[in-house]
Amino acid sequence: MNTAIEETVNALRAAFGDLPASEFRGDTRVVVSAEKIYDVLELLKERHGFDLLIDITCVDYLNYPGTKDRFGLVYLLAGTVANQRLTIRAFINEPEPAVRSVVSLWEGANWLEREVWDMFGIQFEGHPDLRRILMPEEFTAFPLRKDYPLQGLGERHNFPVLKRGES
């Protein structure tokens, strides 16, 4: 772990308690609770120069050996001035997986959170327009969840077939 990232991780630990951190191939990951995710990300942006939200994604750990949590949210951050990268992870569970939206911190989170909602069903509380972005609005399932059947649930037959040139 380079010195600047180590100082950032230590600052996070001072503010939020003992947070697990690890490094793999030069990338540092910090795990925070879902309840603290917004506050951690706000601190990283406002005080530690992580001015770019690269991505938000999710991992479904259903039936994964040794896990106790269903979903892992992953926030990839960069500090463009100091050329730093940091991964923040938060684990959440059913029946209603939810975290606070970070659109107020990074406007680009708007579409990223919508994608995670659309594919995994993770609620982003306070999101200004949480609706489907990839799937039709009528779609009722979350296709990247591990318990979603590979052949689907028959949804393809419920949507009208458009002819070339129709919208």
Backbone bond lengths (Angstrom), bond angles and torsions (degrees), N, CA, C in turn:
res aa  C-N    CA-C-N  psi(-1)  N-CA   C-N-CA  omega(-1)  CA-C   N-CA-C  phi
1 M - - - 1.450 - - 1.525 107.85 -
2 N 1.342 116.67 127.96 1.455 117.60 -179.52 1.527 110.11 -72.67
3 T 1.316 115.87 163.94 1.464 122.10 -172.51 1.518 112.62 -60.19
4 A 1.331 117.80 -44.56 1.463 120.74 -177.76 1.531 111.05 -64.23
5 I 1.309 117.25 -44.03 1.468 120.45 179.05 1.525 109.93 -66.94
6 E 1.317 117.28 -39.20 1.468 120.40 178.43 1.527 110.58 -61.86
7 E 1.321 117.46 -40.08 1.466 121.22 176.83 1.528 110.78 -64.45
8 T 1.317 117.00 -39.49 1.460 120.98 177.85 1.520 110.66 -64.31
9 V 1.323 117.74 -45.67 1.463 121.76 178.91 1.524 109.73 -61.81
10 N 1.321 117.70 -41.98 1.462 120.66 178.27 1.528 111.39 -64.11
11 A 1.330 117.16 -37.59 1.469 120.57 176.65 1.523 110.72 -65.34
12 L 1.331 117.16 -39.79 1.464 120.26 176.13 1.524 110.82 -62.61
13 R 1.312 117.22 -41.56 1.465 121.20 179.22 1.524 111.22 -66.07
14 A 1.321 116.58 -37.97 1.468 119.87 178.05 1.527 110.78 -64.64
15 A 1.322 116.93 -36.12 1.462 121.13 -177.44 1.525 113.11 -84.37
16 F 1.332 117.76 -32.62 1.469 120.43 -170.28 1.525 114.71 -124.51
17 G 1.303 117.98 6.90 1.456 119.64 -179.64 1.519 111.46 93.26
18 D 1.311 115.46 -174.85 1.459 121.19 -175.88 1.528 110.54 -72.38
19 L 1.316 116.30 102.55 1.456 121.98 179.70 1.525 109.29 -99.88
20 P 1.325 117.57 128.94 1.464 119.48 177.38 1.529 110.78 -63.61
21 A 1.320 115.63 134.66 1.465 120.89 177.49 1.513 108.39 -135.25
22 S 1.323 115.32 149.13 1.457 120.53 177.95 1.518 108.77 -146.86
23 E 1.314 114.79 164.11 1.451 120.37 179.01 1.520 108.54 -133.35
24 F 1.306 115.89 139.29 1.454 121.15 175.86 1.523 107.37 -143.13
25 R 1.317 115.80 120.82 1.462 122.64 179.35 1.525 112.84 51.85
26 G 1.329 115.23 40.46 1.447 120.53 176.18 1.515 115.58 85.31
27 D 1.325 117.86 -3.13 1.461 121.24 178.06 1.522 109.24 -101.22
28 T 1.327 115.92 129.79 1.455 121.43 -178.73 1.522 109.62 -100.49
29 R 1.340 114.86 135.60 1.457 122.07 178.61 1.519 108.61 -122.97
30 V 1.331 115.24 137.13 1.463 121.37 176.92 1.522 107.30 -124.56
31 V 1.332 116.47 134.40 1.459 121.62 178.71 1.521 108.32 -102.82
32 V 1.337 115.73 128.70 1.462 121.56 178.04 1.529 108.61 -127.04
33 S 1.317 116.22 160.85 1.464 118.91 177.51 1.521 109.14 -74.20
34 A 1.319 115.60 152.74 1.465 120.68 -179.90 1.524 111.12 -60.34
35 E 1.321 117.00 -32.57 1.457 120.82 -179.52 1.528 111.94 -67.56
36 K 1.314 117.73 -26.14 1.465 121.81 -176.88 1.527 113.71 -101.30
37 I 1.333 117.12 -1.73 1.467 119.43 -170.98 1.518 112.32 -57.58
38 Y 1.309 118.37 -45.30 1.466 120.51 -178.40 1.534 110.35 -62.32
39 D 1.325 116.95 -46.92 1.463 120.59 -177.96 1.525 111.97 -63.21
40 V 1.326 116.67 -39.05 1.468 120.69 177.65 1.527 110.27 -64.24
41 L 1.329 116.57 -47.51 1.466 119.92 -179.19 1.524 111.72 -65.52
42 E 1.324 116.94 -37.01 1.465 120.41 177.23 1.524 111.05 -63.14
43 L 1.324 117.01 -43.59 1.465 121.47 177.90 1.530 110.80 -62.44
44 L 1.325 116.40 -43.16 1.462 119.66 179.65 1.526 111.63 -62.61
45 K 1.308 116.77 -38.76 1.463 119.85 -179.90 1.524 111.33 -73.50
46 E 1.321 116.64 -49.91 1.468 120.80 -171.62 1.529 113.91 -76.05
47 R 1.319 118.18 -34.52 1.472 119.99 -173.14 1.520 114.91 -114.39
48 H 1.328 117.01 -14.37 1.466 118.20 -174.50 1.524 113.32 -123.37
49 G 1.309 117.38 9.45 1.456 121.37 169.97 1.518 116.93 77.18
50 F 1.329 118.32 16.73 1.467 119.51 177.32 1.526 108.02 -84.81
51 D 1.314 113.98 84.07 1.462 122.04 -170.51 1.528 113.69 -90.66
52 L 1.320 118.14 -2.70 1.456 120.99 -177.14 1.528 110.78 -128.03
53 L 1.317 115.47 121.01 1.459 121.22 171.22 1.520 106.67 -90.77
54 I 1.316 116.27 109.95 1.459 121.06 -176.53 1.522 111.25 -77.14
55 D 1.332 116.43 -45.65 1.459 119.42 -176.23 1.517 109.81 -162.36
56 I 1.312 114.39 157.21 1.461 123.17 166.77 1.520 104.99 -128.51
57 T 1.308 115.95 128.96 1.456 119.34 177.14 1.515 108.90 -141.96
58 C 1.300 116.20 -177.68 1.458 121.43 -175.39 1.524 109.20 -143.54
59 V 1.310 115.85 150.92 1.461 122.66 174.80 1.521 106.83 -125.76
60 D 1.318 116.73 132.09 1.454 121.96 175.85 1.529 107.53 -96.21
61 Y 1.326 116.45 116.33 1.464 121.69 -177.53 1.529 113.03 -96.75
62 L 1.329 117.81 18.87 1.456 120.83 179.41 1.532 109.91 -54.80
63 N 1.321 116.36 127.81 1.467 124.50 178.97 1.524 113.82 63.66
64 Y 1.314 118.06 15.07 1.464 121.16 176.99 1.529 107.60 -80.34
65 P 1.327 117.72 129.95 1.473 120.17 -175.02 1.532 112.73 -59.06
66 G 1.316 115.52 132.92 1.459 121.38 172.80 1.518 116.17 78.99
67 T 1.318 118.80 8.77 1.462 119.38 179.31 1.518 110.69 -101.01
68 K 1.319 115.15 149.70 1.460 119.74 177.20 1.521 111.66 -113.60
69 D 1.329 117.45 -9.06 1.460 122.28 -179.06 1.518 110.08 -111.49
70 R 1.330 115.86 147.19 1.462 120.86 -178.20 1.528 112.16 -79.07
71 F 1.331 116.96 -48.89 1.460 120.10 -173.90 1.526 111.49 -120.74
72 G 1.320 114.80 143.28 1.460 121.33 172.56 1.516 109.03 -118.47
73 L 1.325 116.74 113.34 1.463 120.89 174.56 1.518 108.43 -83.39
74 V 1.315 116.18 139.44 1.464 121.43 -177.09 1.517 108.64 -126.64
75 Y 1.325 115.91 123.50 1.465 122.95 176.68 1.526 107.45 -112.94
76 L 1.325 116.64 121.16 1.452 121.71 178.49 1.526 108.04 -102.67
77 L 1.336 115.98 120.51 1.460 122.30 -175.77 1.518 111.08 -118.33
78 A 1.330 115.04 153.86 1.462 120.75 173.66 1.517 109.16 -138.14
79 G 1.309 114.48 145.51 1.452 121.97 169.75 1.517 106.39 -106.34
80 T 1.317 116.79 106.71 1.460 119.70 -171.96 1.522 113.17 -72.06
81 V 1.311 117.99 -28.89 1.471 120.50 -178.63 1.530 110.40 -72.43
82 A 1.336 116.54 -47.50 1.467 121.02 -177.41 1.524 112.70 -93.18
83 N 1.339 117.80 2.03 1.463 122.47 -179.49 1.535 111.48 54.24
84 Q 1.334 115.33 56.27 1.456 121.61 179.72 1.524 110.01 -118.74
85 R 1.321 114.68 151.70 1.466 120.96 175.07 1.515 108.80 -131.91
86 L 1.334 114.52 146.86 1.456 119.90 -179.78 1.523 108.48 -151.30
87 T 1.322 115.46 138.67 1.459 121.57 176.39 1.512 108.23 -109.13
88 I 1.338 115.43 128.37 1.457 121.47 177.34 1.529 107.37 -113.74
89 R 1.331 115.76 130.57 1.462 120.48 -179.08 1.515 109.80 -121.69
90 A 1.327 115.37 143.71 1.464 122.06 174.99 1.526 107.55 -137.15
91 F 1.312 116.23 137.91 1.461 121.20 -179.57 1.526 109.43 -103.90
92 I 1.331 115.67 136.06 1.454 121.19 179.87 1.525 109.25 -136.89
93 N 1.318 114.84 161.49 1.455 119.99 -173.42 1.519 111.86 -133.63
94 E 1.312 114.85 166.77 1.454 122.37 174.22 1.523 108.10 -79.20
95 P 1.301 120.48 163.32 1.447 126.35 20.45 1.533 113.82 -87.85
96 E 1.305 119.00 -20.36 1.459 120.72 -179.80 1.520 109.54 -128.45
97 P 1.330 117.17 82.19 1.470 119.19 -179.27 1.527 110.48 -67.90
98 A 1.335 115.94 123.96 1.463 119.76 -176.70 1.517 110.92 -153.53
99 V 1.326 115.12 147.80 1.460 123.23 171.30 1.526 107.45 -141.21
100 R 1.316 115.90 168.21 1.454 120.72 178.23 1.527 109.85 -76.71
101 S 1.303 116.44 138.52 1.470 121.99 178.56 1.527 110.82 -66.35
102 V 1.333 115.88 147.31 1.467 120.77 175.86 1.529 111.86 -110.68
103 V 1.331 116.98 18.97 1.466 120.80 178.46 1.529 110.50 -60.15
104 S 1.322 117.45 -32.29 1.461 119.70 178.76 1.529 112.18 -67.79
105 L 1.324 117.47 -20.22 1.471 121.17 177.29 1.524 111.58 -90.43
106 W 1.330 116.26 -45.20 1.461 122.35 179.93 1.520 107.68 -133.30
107 E 1.302 118.19 114.79 1.460 121.69 -179.49 1.534 111.39 -58.32
108 G 1.336 116.32 -30.91 1.463 120.58 179.23 1.521 113.47 -63.71
109 A 1.331 117.79 -16.59 1.468 121.16 177.61 1.520 111.26 -66.42
110 N 1.327 117.24 -18.60 1.457 121.49 -177.82 1.528 110.80 -52.81
111 W 1.300 117.39 -57.23 1.462 121.17 -177.56 1.525 112.01 -74.05
112 L 1.316 117.44 -33.76 1.465 120.20 179.46 1.526 110.98 -64.44
113 E 1.333 116.53 -43.57 1.461 119.89 178.19 1.529 111.14 -67.29
114 R 1.314 116.01 -36.70 1.469 118.76 177.14 1.530 110.87 -62.38
115 E 1.313 117.02 -39.34 1.466 120.24 179.04 1.532 111.17 -64.63
116 V 1.331 117.05 -44.83 1.469 120.33 178.87 1.529 110.04 -64.53
117 W 1.328 117.61 -39.44 1.463 120.66 175.42 1.525 110.28 -60.30
118 D 1.308 116.06 -48.30 1.459 121.76 -175.36 1.527 112.35 -63.65
119 M 1.297 117.77 -39.92 1.467 121.13 -175.12 1.524 114.23 -90.24
120 F 1.358 117.25 -30.73 1.469 120.69 -174.69 1.521 114.50 -119.23
121 G 1.329 117.85 -17.19 1.462 120.20 -179.32 1.510 114.31 81.43
122 I 1.316 118.08 20.98 1.462 121.48 177.43 1.530 108.03 -80.23
123 Q 1.328 117.29 125.06 1.462 122.07 178.14 1.531 109.89 -81.22
124 F 1.315 116.34 136.11 1.460 121.71 175.12 1.522 106.81 -113.60
125 E 1.329 115.60 98.45 1.459 121.89 -174.61 1.521 110.63 -65.63
126 G 1.320 115.40 129.95 1.457 121.09 -179.37 1.516 113.75 88.28
127 H 1.327 117.56 3.93 1.462 120.24 178.02 1.525 109.08 -65.73
128 P 1.337 118.15 137.41 1.466 119.75 -175.06 1.533 115.09 -72.31
129 D 1.322 118.83 -18.17 1.470 119.71 -175.59 1.530 110.03 -160.22
130 L 1.321 116.78 60.85 1.464 120.66 -175.32 1.525 109.65 -78.96
131 R 1.318 114.91 97.23 1.463 121.90 176.47 1.518 107.88 -144.38
132 R 1.298 115.76 169.08 1.460 120.71 -176.72 1.522 111.08 -60.17
133 I 1.325 114.26 145.56 1.462 119.96 180.00 1.528 111.28 -123.49
134 L 1.329 117.88 -25.08 1.461 122.22 -179.81 1.527 112.77 -112.60
135 M 1.299 116.32 -38.06 1.460 121.70 -177.81 1.525 109.50 -97.13
136 P 1.341 117.31 157.30 1.466 119.33 176.26 1.533 110.67 -62.70
137 E 1.320 116.81 149.79 1.466 121.39 179.49 1.528 112.23 -55.50
138 E 1.325 117.35 -31.04 1.454 121.49 -177.61 1.530 113.02 -73.85
139 F 1.312 116.79 -14.00 1.457 121.67 -177.86 1.522 108.91 -65.95
140 T 1.319 117.99 133.19 1.464 120.27 -174.02 1.525 114.24 -110.19
141 A 1.317 118.80 -2.98 1.458 121.53 -176.74 1.530 110.12 -113.12
142 F 1.323 115.98 179.28 1.462 122.31 -179.92 1.528 107.86 -125.06
143 P 1.326 117.89 100.23 1.459 122.01 -165.01 1.527 116.90 -69.80
144 L 1.318 120.13 -13.25 1.463 118.61 177.46 1.525 113.15 -96.86
145 R 1.308 116.36 4.33 1.467 118.95 172.06 1.521 108.54 -72.90
146 K 1.312 115.86 142.62 1.466 120.33 -176.60 1.527 113.05 -66.11
147 D 1.327 118.05 -21.68 1.456 119.09 179.45 1.526 112.66 -90.09
148 Y 1.323 117.07 5.63 1.455 120.97 175.64 1.532 107.82 -83.26
149 P 1.330 118.23 127.93 1.474 120.34 -175.99 1.536 112.77 -62.34
150 L 1.315 116.46 142.78 1.468 120.85 -179.63 1.518 112.43 -59.12
151 Q 1.309 117.45 -33.26 1.463 121.01 179.74 1.529 112.02 -92.33
152 G 1.330 116.78 7.31 1.455 120.27 179.92 1.513 112.18 80.41
153 L 1.304 115.35 -173.44 1.463 122.35 -178.79 1.523 111.78 -112.45
154 G 1.327 116.56 21.08 1.452 120.53 -178.96 1.512 113.66 87.31
155 E 1.325 117.12 11.18 1.464 120.99 -176.46 1.522 113.41 -63.47
156 R 1.307 117.14 -30.81 1.466 119.79 -175.68 1.523 111.55 -58.37
157 H 1.299 116.30 -26.96 1.459 120.32 -178.32 1.528 112.17 -82.85
158 N 1.325 116.72 -9.91 1.461 120.61 -178.00 1.521 113.58 -92.17
159 F 1.323 118.30 -7.20 1.452 121.11 -176.69 1.525 110.06 -107.73
160 P 1.322 116.47 142.03 1.462 118.48 -179.46 1.521 111.35 -66.09
161 V 1.312 115.33 145.74 1.463 121.04 177.62 1.521 107.28 -88.26
162 L 1.330 115.89 123.57 1.460 120.22 179.11 1.518 108.95 -92.40
163 K 1.321 115.23 141.78 1.453 120.72 175.29 1.515 108.45 -88.32
164 R 1.303 116.20 157.29 1.462 121.72 -179.66 1.535 109.03 -52.33
165 G 1.337 115.13 130.58 1.455 120.99 178.12 1.526 113.29 94.33
166 E 1.350 118.50 -14.42 1.462 120.55 177.93 1.524 108.94 -85.94
167 S 1.307 115.72 156.05 1.454 119.63 175.51 1.502 111.76 -131.69
